């Protein structure tokens, strides 16, 4: 297990994202633009400028803007404000939630009312009062943030985002105590973390524990099965989309990266991500910038990525199935989880925890294991690791006739780790794993030859090997 820990938080490969609110100021007079730029910059804002309606529209197409402060009069029509009202209508078509403040030196109350009826939030008359202008900008920024929070809450119905109490980290074995120490050391650093281990070893539990120990437990934690996303939904799921981007895009949607902004994005099954998707992910990790599907507008995010896989990524890189530059971005720190068979001291602790948990769920809180059941649990090889143990305990609790779980209630098909019993006594998954291991042994670890012997394609065999945590020599 690697224990390389970055010396300081700023050594983590996270993009330098400017989190200042972005104000777009539009006016055809350069001196007005410069005066407003200096005023807003002193108040802590990033200021973008445009001198024409076309410049405003081009900036809004390319940039994520928090407030638009725009003149109503430009070169074509300097007094009526009609040019600005036409621009306001175009802006509203592009983004109905963008706060717009209008300015005019020629306006009247009637003109300001017309602009506000057309969608402007308020108006400023030249020459402006600095205090009032800054107050209006701050107010509109707060409203903008409130709208964004509302949208994020809607998206949380489909994406997991949870902070708060630290999850249980049940481990008495020496290998898992080493994992715990490493997680505690790296959690506050902000570094990207890669969690590796066989199927079912508890990679997401460790990711959640790392989040809770990060010092910002109330920040976002968003989990996504990145290896299970088809090409058609990958960008929409991670980067979001805008209304009308495709047939079923009825409304704007926030992607997982934006939902996790300021927190952790947990990318599970990262080793199964296709190369084309890897390239898109790498760009966001390098720049901190993304484009929702159907939009050319840049969105900036600051996200800590914690990823997990049961794939040997070094081997995948050597075989051209995984990008080496993406691996470097993901594994600033690597946490390797041992299989349950290599941490047997944890089996009684985990089993007791699952029994108590499921006992509360099913109203059987007085359940306990018999000595024979504990011996059977310790003797079993646990090819499905902690996840299989949890399912086995739940099933045994339901099968038990009294308050004690017996060996028979466990329904374990193999009584020891010294090889399988008869095929007819094994589960389908146990049979498949056994036959794959036999084929690899007969063919001296050659995956291509083993796949032919089993009647599978090389890629299909690799997928099954990844699922069972089986490693082939070549």
N, C-alpha and C positions, 0 to 999 in steps of 0.2 A: 504494500500500500504506500503510495506516494504521500509524503508529508511536507512537500514544498509549499511554504506559505509566503505570500508577498510581504515585503517588509513594511509596507504602509498602504493605506487605502488608495492613495493616488497612483499606485503602481498597477492597479487593476485595469484591464483593457476595455474600459467603458468609454464611449464617445463623449467628447466635451460638448454638452448640449447647453446652449444659452437659454435659460429658463425665464428671462425677462419678458414681460408682456410686450407684444409687438403692435405698434401703432402706425397705421398708414395715414400720412398727411398728404392731401391733394390740393394744389393751388398752382395757378399759372405764373405766379410771381415768385422769383427765386428768393428775394429777401424775406418774404413771408414764410417760405419753407424753412429757411435757415433759422429764423427767429423761433419758430415752433419746434424745430429739431433740437435746438439748444435747451429750450424750456423743458421739453418732455424728457430729454436725456438726463438733465439734472434731477429729475424726479424718479429716475430709475428705469425708464422705458427704452426699448429698442425702437428706433424710428426709421421707417421706410418712407420714401417720398415719391410723388408722381406729379407731373405738370400738365396732364391732360386726361380727359375721360378714357382714352385708349390706354394710357399708362396705368390708370387705376385698375382697369379690367385685366390687363396683362399681369399686374402684380398679384391680384387676387387669384388668378389662375395658377400662379406659381408658388405663392407663399400662404402660410397659415397666419392670418391676421386676427388680432383680438378686438380692435376698435378702428373704425374708419372715420377720420376727421377731414371732411371734404368741403371745398368751396362750391357755391352754387353757380358761379359765373366764370366762364372761360373765354378764350379768344374769339370764338364765333359769335357769342352773344353776351355782352358784358354787363347788362343791367337787369334783364327780366328774371334771371334764374332758371329759365327753361332748360338750358343745357344741363345744369346740375340736376334738375328734376328728372330728366331723361336718363341721366347716369344713375341716379338713385333707383329708378325702376329696374335697370339692368343688374345692379348690385343685388337687389332683393330677389331677382330670379336666380342668381348664383348661390346666395346664402341668406336665407330668411332670418337666421339667428344672429347674423353679424350686426353689432351695434353701430349705428351711423349717426354722427354728429355733423350738422351742416353749418357752414360759415358763409356770411355775405356782408359786404359793406353797403349794399344797396337795398337790402331787404326791408320788409315791413312785417308787422305782426301777421298780416294776411299771408305773406309769402312763407313765413315760418310755419304757420298752421298748415298750409298746403303741403309743405315738405314733410311735416310730421304725419299728416294723413296718408302720405305716400310711403311711410315706413321709417322715417328718421326718428331717433329717440329724443333728440333735443336740438337746439340751435345755439350758435355763438355769433354775435354781431361784432364786426370789426369797427374800431380797434378793440380787441378782446381784453377782458380782465383776467390776469394770470390765475388768480385764486379760483375764480369761478370755472375757468376752463379745466384746470386740473381736478377740481371736484367732480365735474361732469364725467371726465375720463375715468376716474376711480370708481364712480357709481356704476358706469356701464360695464367696467371690467368685472365688478362683483356680480352683476346680473348675468354676464357671460359665463362666469364660473358656475353659477347656480344652475344655468341651463345645461352645462356640460355634466355636472354632477347628476342631474336628473336623467340624462341620457345614459350615463354609466350605470345607474341603478336599474334601468330597464334591461341593459345587456347582462346584468348579473343573474338574470333568470336562466340564462343558457351557459354562462361561464362561471367556473368556480373562483371566487375571490374571498378569501377569508383571512382575517388576522386574529390577534387575541391570544388565548391561552396556549401555552406550549404543549405540543402533543407528547404522549408517553414515549419514552425511549428506554425500553426494557432490555437490559443487557448486563449480564454478569461475566460473560466470557472475556478472555483477554483480547481476542481480535476485535470485538465490538467496543470494548473500553478504549482501544486505540482509535477506532472510528469516532467515538464520542469526543475524545480530546482534540482530534483534528477538526471536527465540525465546530467545536467551541472556539478554536483559535481563528478559523477563517471566517466565521459568521459575521463579525463586525466589519470586515475589510471591504466589502462591496465587490470582491472579485467574483468573476464567473466561476462556477463549479460544475464539474462533470462527475456524476455518480454512476459507477459501473457495478455490475453484479449479475448473477443469474436471474432468470425469470422468477419473480415472487420473493425476492430477498428483502423487500421493504424500501425500495429506492424513493418512492414518494413520501413515505414516513420521514426519512432522513431529510428530504428537501423541505418538508414542513417544519421540522425541528430546527433546521438551519435558519429558516425565515423567522421563527419565533425567537431564536437566539441572536438575531442580527442587531438588536437594539432599536429596531423599528417594527415591532410586531403588529402594529395597527395599519401598516402599509399594505398595498395590494399583494395578493398571492393568486396568480392566475395559472391554472394547469390546463395543458392541451396535449392530446396525443398527436404529436407532430408527425410521427411515422405513419399514421393512419389517414392522413388527409389526401384526398385525390387532387390531381393537378387542377381540376376545375374550381375547387373551393379553397385551395391553400392560401392564395393571396387574400381572398375575402375574409377568411377566418383569422389570419394573423394581422393583416393590415387594414381591414375594413373595406367598405365600399360606399359609394354615393348613390343616391336615388337615380334610377334609370341606367345604372352601369351595365345591367343585363336584364333579361326578361323578368325575373322574379325579384329584382331590387326595387321594392315598392317604397322603401324609406332608406335614409342614411343608416349605416351600421358601423359601430365602433369595433375595431379589431382587437385581438388579444394584446398586442403590443401597447396600444393606447390604454386599455383597461389596466395594464400592469405598470403604467407610467409612475415612477417614483418607488416602485416595489420590485417584486420578483415575478418573472415569467418562467414557469416550469415546463420545459419541453421534454416530454416523455417519449421513449422509443426514437430518439434522435438518430440512431444508427440505421433506421429503416427509411430515412428521408431520401427521395430520389435526388440525383445530382442537380437537376434543373431547379428544384426547390432549395437545395443547399446554397446555390449561387445567390438567390434572392434573399435568403436569410443572412448570408455573409455581408451583403451590402448594408443592410440595416444595422448589423452589429458594428460595422466599421464606421458608419457615418452618424448613427442615431437619427437618421431621417427615413421616412417612408412615404409612399404615395398610396392612398386608398384606391381601390379598383374604380376606374372611371373618372379619376380626378388627376390632374397634373399638379395639384397643390401639395406642397411639402408639409408634412407633419413631423415635428421633432419630439422625440421621447428619450427619457433616461430610465433604462430598464436593466436590472441585474438578471442575467440569464443563468438558471440552474437547469442542467439537462441530465438525462439519464438514458442508459442503454444496457442491453445484455450482449451487444455485439462487440467483438474485438476490433476497435476502431483503427488501431495501428495496422492490423492485417487488412482491414477494408481500404485504408489509404494505399497500402502497397499493391492492392488488386485494382485500384482505380475506382472503387465504389464509394469513396468518401473523400472530400476535399481536405487536403492537409492544412490549408490556410484557415478553414473553418474549424478544424480540430484545435488549432492553436488559440483561436478565439474562445473556444468553449472550455478548454481544460487548463485554465490558469492554475486551478487546484483540482486534483483528481481524488475522489473518495471511492475506494474499492470496498464493496460489501462482501463478506465471506458467505458461502452457502451455509445453510442451516446444519448440514452434516459436519461442518468444520467448527461449529460453535455449539456443541451439544449441551454445554452447561446452561444455555439459554432456553432449552426446550421446556423444562418444567415451569419456568417463570412465565414464558409466553403462553403455554397451555393453560395455566391457572388464570392468567389475565383474560384469555378468550372465553374460558368457562364462566368466569364471573360476569363478563360482559354479555354473553349470550343468555346466561341465566336470568339477568335483569330483563333482557328483551323478551324472553318467553315465560317469565314468571316462575322460574325454577332456581331461585337464588341459593338454595341449600345444597346444590350439586357439588360432588367432589370426585376425584379419581381414585380408583382402587390401586393398590401397589402393583398389581399385574398390568393395569392400564398404563401406569407411568413407565414400567419396564418396556412395554410394547412401543410406547412413544419414543423412548430413548433408543430402541433397537432399529427402528425404521429408518430408511435412507433419505426420505423427504426430497424426492426429485423436484417437487413443486415448491420447496422451501417454506417460508413463513406463511405464504398465502394458502398453501395446501394444509398446513397445520391448523390454521384458523377454520377452514372449511371442514376439516376432519372433526375438530372439537364441536362445531355447531351441529354437525350430523350426529355425533355420538350423544350429545345432550338430548336430541330429539328421539334417538333410538332407545335410550336408557329407560328401563321400567321403574327403577327406584331412584334414590338420591345419590347412587354411586355409579360412575361410569366404569364399565368393565372392559377387558380386552376385546370381547366379542362386539361391544357397542361401537368400537372404533372402526371396524370393517377394514382394517389394513390388510392389503392383499399380499404383502411381503413381510415376513416376520423378522428379517434381519437384513443387514447391508451386504451379506455375502452372496448375492445373486438372487435371481427371481425364482419363484415357485412355478408350478405348472401354468402354461399359458391360459388355460381355461379359468384359472383363479385370479387372473390379472385384469385390470381395467384396460380399456381401449388405449388410453394414453400410455400406460405402462408397457403394453405390447409394442406400440409404435416406437417408443424410446428404445426398448430392448432390441428390436430388429434393426434400427438405425445403428446402434452401437455395435452389433454383431457384424453388419455389413462394412462398417468402417474398419473394424478389427481385421476382417478377412482381406480387405483391400489395403491394409497397412496405412490407413488414414487418408487415402486418396479419395477426395470427395467426388470427383467425376466418375471414377470406377464404381464407387458405392452407389451413386445415383443410378447408374445404368443397371446395376444388380437389383435395385429396388424398383425399377421401372419409373423413376422420377426424373425430372429435369434437374440440372445442377442447382438452379435458383430455387426450385421447390424444396430440394433437400436442405439447402442453406437456411431457408425460412424455418423448417422444422428443427434443425440443429440449434438455431438461435432461440426458438421457443423453449427447448429442453435444456439449453445451456451446454450443448455438446460441442466440443472442439475437434476439428479435423486437422490433420497435419498439412494437407495441401489440397 
